[in-house]
Amino acid sequence: MKASQMVLGVKLRDDARFDNFHGDRNRSAAQWLELVCREPSGLPVVVICGDSDTGKSHLLQAICHESEQM
């Protein structure tokens, strides 16, 4: 049986990028995630969790945009 990927109706915000992430408390997390995207070495498992309005969705979308560039 051939595997197929299900397409989800998810749209990324065009402005959700690493270079415009303004979460000061999570700046080091954003920098680490950007490095992992640009220099993958075994692609580690990443769990993003936190309180509301801390930039989780922005970072996830930035990861998607960065991955599209590769």
N, C-alpha and C positions, 0 to 999 in steps of 0.2 A: 504494500500500500504506500503510495506516494504522500509524503507530508506536505502540507500547505500552511501558509501563515494567514491567519484571519486579519482582515483589515479593519481597523477601528477608525471611527469618524472623529479623530482628534486633530485639532489645528494648533500649531505652535504660534505663539506671539512672535512676530518678526523682531521686536525690540528686546527680547529676552536673551541677552548675550552676556558673556563673562565681562566684557569691557565696560558694561554699564550696570553692573551689579553694585547696589548701594548698601548692602547689609554689613555695616561696620563690624558687628559682633561675629559675623560669619565670613569675614574677609579671608582668613587663613584656609577655611574649608573651600571657598571658591577658588583660591589659588591652587590648592592641591588637586581639586577636580579638573581644573584646566590643564594642569601638568599631566595628569593621568590620561586625559583625552589626547593630548598632543604627543605624548611619549608612552604609549601603552606597552607594558611589559607583563604579559600574562593576564591583562585585564582583570584587576581585582574586583571582588564583589563589593559593591558600595551600597550602604543603607543610609538614606537621608531621612532624618526625623527631626522634629522640633515643634516648638510652639507655633501658633498661628502668626502669620505675618512676619516670618523670619527669612523668607526667600527660598523656600524649598522648591516651589513650582518654577520660579525663575531659574534656579540652578539646574533643575531637570531639563528644562527647555533649552538652556544654554548648552548642556551636554549633547542634546539632540542636534542642535545647530552645528556644533563643533564636529560631531560625528559625520554629518552630511558633507563636510569639507574634506574629509579624508578620502 
